[in-house]
Amino acid sequence: MPTATHQPSPVFDPALILTPEECAKRLKVRLTWIYEQRRSKRNRIPCMNVGRYLRFYWPDVSQWLAAQNEGRRAR
């Protein structure tokens, strides 16, 4: 019988976890744009819920941005 392997929990640097306002400020966009991208069905901005709060992990957002840019170059 196969045994389950233990996957280490991801470790997040608290300094890289952003509120929606902080994420908007870093990306230099309106806060409403952040929420629009959050609700998007396609190419949704990566985020996580911490209780009832929405948070963004900057390395994930950076990778998402790079992927968006690559997708535009491929067209």
MARGU-76804 format. One record per residue: residue number from 1; residue in one letter; x, y, z of N, C-alpha, C in turn. Coordinates in steps of 0.2 Angstrom, whole numbers. Layout:
N
<atom num="NUM" residu="A" n_xx="X" n_yy="Y" n_zz="Z" ca_xx="X" ca_yy="Y" ca_zz="Z" c_xx="X" c_yy="Y" c_zz="Z"/>
...
//
This chain:
75
<atom num="1" residu="M" n_xx="4" n_yy="-6" n_zz="0" ca_xx="0" ca_yy="0" ca_zz="0" c_xx="4" c_yy="6" c_zz="0"/>
<atom num="2" residu="P" n_xx="3" n_yy="11" n_zz="-5" ca_xx="8" ca_yy="17" ca_zz="-5" c_xx="7" c_yy="21" c_zz="1"/>
<atom num="3" residu="T" n_xx="12" n_yy="24" n_zz="3" ca_xx="12" ca_yy="29" ca_zz="9" c_xx="12" c_yy="36" c_zz="7"/>
<atom num="4" residu="A" n_xx="8" n_yy="40" n_zz="10" ca_xx="8" ca_yy="47" ca_zz="8" c_xx="14" c_yy="50" c_zz="10"/>
<atom num="5" residu="T" n_xx="17" n_yy="54" n_zz="6" ca_xx="23" ca_yy="58" ca_zz="7" c_xx="21" c_yy="65" c_zz="10"/>
<atom num="6" residu="H" n_xx="25" n_yy="67" n_zz="15" ca_xx="24" ca_yy="73" ca_zz="18" c_xx="27" c_yy="79" c_zz="14"/>
<atom num="7" residu="Q" n_xx="23" n_yy="83" n_zz="12" ca_xx="25" ca_yy="89" ca_zz="8" c_xx="26" c_yy="95" c_zz="13"/>
<atom num="8" residu="P" n_xx="32" n_yy="98" n_zz="13" ca_xx="33" ca_yy="103" ca_zz="18" c_xx="28" c_yy="109" c_zz="16"/>
<atom num="9" residu="S" n_xx="26" n_yy="112" n_zz="22" ca_xx="21" ca_yy="118" ca_zz="21" c_xx="25" c_yy="124" c_zz="18"/>
<atom num="10" residu="P" n_xx="22" n_yy="128" n_zz="13" ca_xx="26" ca_yy="133" ca_zz="10" c_xx="27" c_yy="138" c_zz="16"/>
<atom num="11" residu="V" n_xx="33" n_yy="141" n_zz="16" ca_xx="35" ca_yy="146" ca_zz="20" c_xx="34" c_yy="153" c_zz="17"/>
<atom num="12" residu="F" n_xx="30" n_yy="157" n_zz="20" ca_xx="29" ca_yy="164" ca_zz="17" c_xx="33" c_yy="169" c_zz="21"/>
<atom num="13" residu="D" n_xx="37" n_yy="174" n_zz="17" ca_xx="40" ca_yy="179" ca_zz="21" c_xx="35" c_yy="184" c_zz="22"/>
<atom num="14" residu="P" n_xx="33" n_yy="186" n_zz="28" ca_xx="28" ca_yy="191" ca_zz="30" c_xx="29" c_yy="197" c_zz="26"/>
<atom num="15" residu="A" n_xx="35" n_yy="199" n_zz="25" ca_xx="36" ca_yy="206" ca_zz="22" c_xx="34" c_yy="206" c_zz="15"/>
<atom num="16" residu="L" n_xx="33" n_yy="200" n_zz="12" ca_xx="31" ca_yy="199" ca_zz="5" c_xx="23" c_yy="198" c_zz="4"/>
<atom num="17" residu="I" n_xx="20" n_yy="198" n_zz="9" ca_xx="12" ca_yy="197" ca_zz="9" c_xx="9" c_yy="204" c_zz="9"/>
<atom num="18" residu="L" n_xx="5" n_yy="206" n_zz="4" ca_xx="3" ca_yy="212" ca_zz="3" c_xx="-5" c_yy="213" c_zz="4"/>
<atom num="19" residu="T" n_xx="-7" n_yy="218" n_zz="6" ca_xx="-14" ca_yy="220" ca_zz="6" c_xx="-16" c_yy="222" c_zz="-1"/>
<atom num="20" residu="P" n_xx="-23" n_yy="222" n_zz="-3" ca_xx="-24" ca_yy="224" ca_zz="-10" c_xx="-22" c_yy="231" c_zz="-11"/>
<atom num="21" residu="E" n_xx="-22" n_yy="235" n_zz="-6" ca_xx="-20" ca_yy="242" ca_zz="-7" c_xx="-12" c_yy="242" c_zz="-8"/>
<atom num="22" residu="E" n_xx="-8" n_yy="238" n_zz="-5" ca_xx="-1" ca_yy="238" ca_zz="-6" c_xx="1" c_yy="235" c_zz="-12"/>
<atom num="23" residu="C" n_xx="-3" n_yy="230" n_zz="-14" ca_xx="-2" ca_yy="227" ca_zz="-21" c_xx="-3" c_yy="232" c_zz="-27"/>
<atom num="24" residu="A" n_xx="-9" n_yy="236" n_zz="-26" ca_xx="-10" ca_yy="241" ca_zz="-31" c_xx="-5" c_yy="246" c_zz="-31"/>
<atom num="25" residu="K" n_xx="-3" n_yy="248" n_zz="-26" ca_xx="3" ca_yy="253" ca_zz="-25" c_xx="9" c_yy="251" c_zz="-29"/>
<atom num="26" residu="R" n_xx="11" n_yy="245" n_zz="-27" ca_xx="17" ca_yy="242" ca_zz="-30" c_xx="16" c_yy="241" c_zz="-38"/>
<atom num="27" residu="L" n_xx="10" n_yy="239" n_zz="-40" ca_xx="9" ca_yy="239" ca_zz="-47" c_xx="8" c_yy="245" c_zz="-51"/>
<atom num="28" residu="K" n_xx="6" n_yy="250" n_zz="-47" ca_xx="5" ca_yy="257" ca_zz="-49" c_xx="-2" c_yy="257" c_zz="-53"/>
<atom num="29" residu="V" n_xx="-7" n_yy="254" n_zz="-50" ca_xx="-13" ca_yy="253" ca_zz="-53" c_xx="-18" c_yy="255" c_zz="-48"/>
<atom num="30" residu="R" n_xx="-25" n_yy="256" n_zz="-51" ca_xx="-30" ca_yy="258" ca_zz="-46" c_xx="-32" c_yy="252" c_zz="-42"/>
<atom num="31" residu="L" n_xx="-34" n_yy="253" n_zz="-36" ca_xx="-37" ca_yy="247" ca_zz="-32" c_xx="-42" c_yy="243" c_zz="-35"/>
<atom num="32" residu="T" n_xx="-47" n_yy="247" n_zz="-39" ca_xx="-52" ca_yy="243" ca_zz="-42" c_xx="-49" c_yy="238" c_zz="-48"/>
<atom num="33" residu="W" n_xx="-44" n_yy="240" n_zz="-51" ca_xx="-41" ca_yy="235" ca_zz="-56" c_xx="-39" c_yy="229" c_zz="-52"/>
<atom num="34" residu="I" n_xx="-36" n_yy="229" n_zz="-46" ca_xx="-34" ca_yy="223" ca_zz="-42" c_xx="-40" c_yy="219" c_zz="-41"/>
<atom num="35" residu="Y" n_xx="-46" n_yy="222" n_zz="-39" ca_xx="-52" ca_yy="218" ca_zz="-38" c_xx="-54" c_yy="215" c_zz="-44"/>
<atom num="36" residu="E" n_xx="-54" n_yy="219" n_zz="-50" ca_xx="-56" ca_yy="216" ca_zz="-56" c_xx="-52" c_yy="210" c_zz="-58"/>
<atom num="37" residu="Q" n_xx="-46" n_yy="210" n_zz="-57" ca_xx="-41" ca_yy="205" ca_zz="-59" c_xx="-42" c_yy="199" c_zz="-54"/>
<atom num="38" residu="R" n_xx="-44" n_yy="200" n_zz="-48" ca_xx="-46" ca_yy="195" ca_zz="-44" c_xx="-52" c_yy="191" c_zz="-46"/>
<atom num="39" residu="R" n_xx="-57" n_yy="194" n_zz="-49" ca_xx="-63" ca_yy="191" ca_zz="-51" c_xx="-63" c_yy="188" c_zz="-58"/>
<atom num="40" residu="S" n_xx="-57" n_yy="190" n_zz="-61" ca_xx="-57" ca_yy="188" ca_zz="-68" c_xx="-57" c_yy="180" c_zz="-69"/>
<atom num="41" residu="K" n_xx="-60" n_yy="178" n_zz="-74" ca_xx="-61" ca_yy="170" ca_zz="-75" c_xx="-55" c_yy="168" c_zz="-78"/>
<atom num="42" residu="R" n_xx="-51" n_yy="172" n_zz="-82" ca_xx="-45" ca_yy="170" ca_zz="-86" c_xx="-39" c_yy="174" c_zz="-83"/>
<atom num="43" residu="N" n_xx="-34" n_yy="171" n_zz="-82" ca_xx="-28" ca_yy="174" ca_zz="-80" c_xx="-29" c_yy="178" c_zz="-74"/>
<atom num="44" residu="R" n_xx="-32" n_yy="175" n_zz="-69" ca_xx="-33" ca_yy="178" ca_zz="-63" c_xx="-27" c_yy="179" c_zz="-59"/>
<atom num="45" residu="I" n_xx="-26" n_yy="185" n_zz="-56" ca_xx="-21" ca_yy="187" ca_zz="-52" c_xx="-20" c_yy="183" c_zz="-46"/>
<atom num="46" residu="P" n_xx="-15" n_yy="180" n_zz="-44" ca_xx="-14" ca_yy="175" ca_zz="-38" c_xx="-15" c_yy="179" c_zz="-32"/>
<atom num="47" residu="C" n_xx="-19" n_yy="176" n_zz="-27" ca_xx="-21" ca_yy="179" ca_zz="-21" c_xx="-23" c_yy="173" c_zz="-16"/>
<atom num="48" residu="M" n_xx="-23" n_yy="175" n_zz="-10" ca_xx="-25" ca_yy="170" ca_zz="-5" c_xx="-30" c_yy="174" c_zz="0"/>
<atom num="49" residu="N" n_xx="-34" n_yy="170" n_zz="3" ca_xx="-39" ca_yy="172" ca_zz="8" c_xx="-36" c_yy="171" c_zz="15"/>
<atom num="50" residu="V" n_xx="-35" n_yy="175" n_zz="19" ca_xx="-33" ca_yy="174" ca_zz="26" c_xx="-39" c_yy="176" c_zz="30"/>
<atom num="51" residu="G" n_xx="-42" n_yy="171" n_zz="32" ca_xx="-49" ca_yy="173" ca_zz="35" c_xx="-53" c_yy="176" c_zz="30"/>
<atom num="52" residu="R" n_xx="-56" n_yy="182" n_zz="32" ca_xx="-60" ca_yy="186" ca_zz="28" c_xx="-56" c_yy="191" c_zz="24"/>
<atom num="53" residu="Y" n_xx="-49" n_yy="191" n_zz="25" ca_xx="-45" ca_yy="196" ca_zz="21" c_xx="-42" c_yy="193" c_zz="15"/>
<atom num="54" residu="L" n_xx="-41" n_yy="197" n_zz="10" ca_xx="-38" ca_yy="196" ca_zz="4" c_xx="-30" c_yy="198" c_zz="4"/>
<atom num="55" residu="R" n_xx="-26" n_yy="193" n_zz="2" ca_xx="-19" ca_yy="195" ca_zz="3" c_xx="-15" c_yy="193" c_zz="-4"/>
<atom num="56" residu="F" n_xx="-10" n_yy="196" n_zz="-5" ca_xx="-6" ca_yy="194" ca_zz="-11" c_xx="1" c_yy="193" c_zz="-9"/>
<atom num="57" residu="Y" n_xx="4" n_yy="187" n_zz="-12" ca_xx="11" ca_yy="186" ca_zz="-11" c_xx="15" c_yy="188" c_zz="-16"/>
<atom num="58" residu="W" n_xx="19" n_yy="193" n_zz="-15" ca_xx="23" ca_yy="196" ca_zz="-20" c_xx="27" c_yy="192" c_zz="-25"/>
<atom num="59" residu="P" n_xx="30" n_yy="187" n_zz="-23" ca_xx="33" ca_yy="182" ca_zz="-28" c_xx="28" c_yy="179" c_zz="-33"/>
<atom num="60" residu="D" n_xx="22" n_yy="177" n_zz="-31" ca_xx="17" ca_yy="174" ca_zz="-35" c_xx="15" c_yy="180" c_zz="-40"/>
<atom num="61" residu="V" n_xx="14" n_yy="186" n_zz="-37" ca_xx="11" ca_yy="191" ca_zz="-42" c_xx="17" c_yy="193" c_zz="-47"/>
<atom num="62" residu="S" n_xx="23" n_yy="193" n_zz="-45" ca_xx="28" ca_yy="194" ca_zz="-50" c_xx="29" c_yy="189" c_zz="-55"/>
<atom num="63" residu="Q" n_xx="28" n_yy="182" n_zz="-53" ca_xx="28" ca_yy="177" ca_zz="-58" c_xx="22" c_yy="178" c_zz="-63"/>
<atom num="64" residu="W" n_xx="16" n_yy="180" n_zz="-60" ca_xx="10" ca_yy="181" ca_zz="-64" c_xx="11" c_yy="186" c_zz="-69"/>
<atom num="65" residu="L" n_xx="14" n_yy="192" n_zz="-67" ca_xx="16" ca_yy="197" ca_zz="-72" c_xx="20" c_yy="195" c_zz="-77"/>
<atom num="66" residu="A" n_xx="25" n_yy="191" n_zz="-76" ca_xx="30" ca_yy="189" ca_zz="-81" c_xx="26" c_yy="184" c_zz="-86"/>
<atom num="67" residu="A" n_xx="22" n_yy="180" n_zz="-83" ca_xx="18" ca_yy="176" ca_zz="-88" c_xx="13" c_yy="180" c_zz="-92"/>
<atom num="68" residu="Q" n_xx="10" n_yy="185" n_zz="-90" ca_xx="6" ca_yy="190" ca_zz="-94" c_xx="10" c_yy="193" c_zz="-99"/>
<atom num="69" residu="N" n_xx="16" n_yy="195" n_zz="-98" ca_xx="21" ca_yy="198" ca_zz="-103" c_xx="23" c_yy="193" c_zz="-108"/>
<atom num="70" residu="E" n_xx="24" n_yy="187" n_zz="-106" ca_xx="26" ca_yy="181" ca_zz="-111" c_xx="21" c_yy="180" c_zz="-115"/>
<atom num="71" residu="G" n_xx="15" n_yy="180" n_zz="-113" ca_xx="9" ca_yy="178" ca_zz="-117" c_xx="8" c_yy="184" c_zz="-122"/>
<atom num="72" residu="R" n_xx="9" n_yy="190" n_zz="-121" ca_xx="9" ca_yy="195" ca_zz="-126" c_xx="14" c_yy="195" c_zz="-131"/>
<atom num="73" residu="R" n_xx="20" n_yy="193" n_zz="-129" ca_xx="26" ca_yy="192" ca_zz="-134" c_xx="24" c_yy="187" c_zz="-139"/>
<atom num="74" residu="A" n_xx="21" n_yy="181" n_zz="-136" ca_xx="20" ca_yy="175" ca_zz="-141" c_xx="14" c_yy="177" c_zz="-146"/>
<atom num="75" residu="R" n_xx="10" n_yy="182" n_zz="-145" ca_xx="5" ca_yy="184" ca_zz="-150" c_xx="8" c_yy="187" c_zz="-156"/>
//
